[in-house]
Amino acid sequence: MDKNDNIGDISMERIRRALADRNLAKVAVQTKVHVNTIRAIASGKNLNPTIATFDKLVDYLFRQKD
């Protein structure tokens, strides 16, 4: 893991890249964030989500256990 992969340094661009190949409806169900919010973030229309939404996405995309 290089320093750009540090969880504390996650950017909206990194979240957008991580969402690019995901089923956004599944992400919405798993994170309990509305699918339209997820779509807006993934498309770059929402670059400033709430802290709660950001945290839920970070937890799901980067901290989830397989």
N, C-alpha and C positions, 0 to 999 in steps of 0.2 A: 504494500500500500504506500503510494507516494504522498507527499504532504498535501497535494490537491484532492486526495481522496478522504481527508480527515472529515469526520461527521460534522465537526464544528464549523467547517468551511463550506458547507453546502450552499450552492447558489440556486436561484430560480432556473437558470439555464441547465444546471445539472439535473434538477427535478424534471424539467421539460424533456431532456434527452432520455431520462429513465422511463418516462411515460410513453415515449414514442412507439415502443413495440409492445405495449401492454393493452389488455382488454380494459378500457376505461370504465365500463359498467362494473366489472369485477373489482377494480380498484375502489370504486365508489362504495360498493357493498362492504368491502373489507375495512375501509377507513371510516365509513359512516359520513362521508362528505358527498354532497349532492353531485350527481354525474355531470350536470351542467357546469358546476364549479371546476371539476376535474378537466372537462373539455376546454374550458376557457384558459386554464393554466397551461394545458398541453399545447394549445394553439398560440400561446403568447398574448392572448387578449387580457388575461389577468396576470399582471406581473407583481401584484402586491396583495397576496392573500392574507387572511388573518393569521395570527401566530398559531392559533389552534389548528387551522387547516394545514399550515406549513409543517407543524410538528407531526400531525397524523400522517402526512405524506412521507416525511423523512422516516418515521418509524416503519411504515409499510415498505417503502422502497429500499431502504438501506440497512434496517436493523432486523428485518423479519427473519425468523428461523425457518429453514426449509424442512 
